[in-house]
Amino acid sequence: MQDDFRFCPHCGKSQRTKIVEYFQGHPDIGDGGLRVSVYLTQPQHARLSVWRGEEAQAAISLDPHESGRLARFLLASGRQRHTGLVSRVLSRL
């Protein structure tokens, strides 16, 4: 198996123990960022770490149910903003 793939291209089995993504903080508010690590092995969880420079300031682990709830919350808040913008534009036509 190649290390370039997160999952085996033949059987779909995870090739990594975790997947990590870094999200840059808002530039007008601060210089921090959020690192999210999703652990694919037991116990499955997502680890959210708040970073300033090269140091983690705080961290919390969420179980898969809470991670899903967080994802739905973020998606819903984005849809509301978008829907509100569309409604304002349409009301001016």
N, C-alpha and C positions, 0 to 999 in steps of 0.2 A: 504494500500500500504506500502511496505517496503522502508526504507530510503536507502537501499543498492543499489537500482536501479536508474539510471539517468532517465529512461523512464519506464512508467508502462508496465509490461510484458504482460498485457492483451489488453490495448487500444493504447499504444504507446505515451500517453501524457507525457510531461516533468514533472518530479517530483522535479526538482531543478530550481532555477531562474538563475543559472550560472554554468558553468563548468570551472574549473581552472586547469592549467598545468604549472609547473615550468621547465624552461630550464636552465641548468648550463652553464655559460660562458666558453669560451675556457681557459684552465688552463695556457697556455703560454702567454696569453694576459692580463688577469686581473681576479679579484675575483668576478665579478658581475654575474648577472643572469637576465633572462627575465621571467616575470610572465605574462601569457596570460589568460585572463578571457573572456569567451564567454557568453554574456547575452542572455538568451532564452526568456525573457519577453520584452515588448515594452518599449523603443525603442531598437530593437535588434542591438547589436554592439559587437565588440571585443575590449577589453581594454588591451593594451600592456604597461607593466610597467618595467622599468629598475631598478634593485635593486643592491645595494652595502651593504653587511652585512644585517642589519635588517631594512634598510630604502630605500624607493623608491626615486630614483634620478630624474626620469622623467616618464611621462605617456602620452599616446595618445589613443583616441578611433577611431576605423575605422568602417564605416558602412559595411553591409554585402557584397556589391559589391567590395569595396576596400580590404576587408579581403580575398575574393576569388581571387582577382588580386595578392595579396601578396602570397597566397598559390601557384598559378600557376607559379609565378616568382621563388619561392624557388624550386619547383619541376623541372622546366626547367633548372635551373642552376645546379642542381644535376645530371640531365640526361646528360648535356653537359660534365661535368667532367668524368662521367662514359663512355660515348661514346668516349671521347678523349683518355682515358686509353685503351679501347678495340682497337681503331684504331692504337695506338702506338704499342701495343703487336702484332697485326696482321701484321703490316708493317715489323716487324722483323722476321717473319716466312719465 
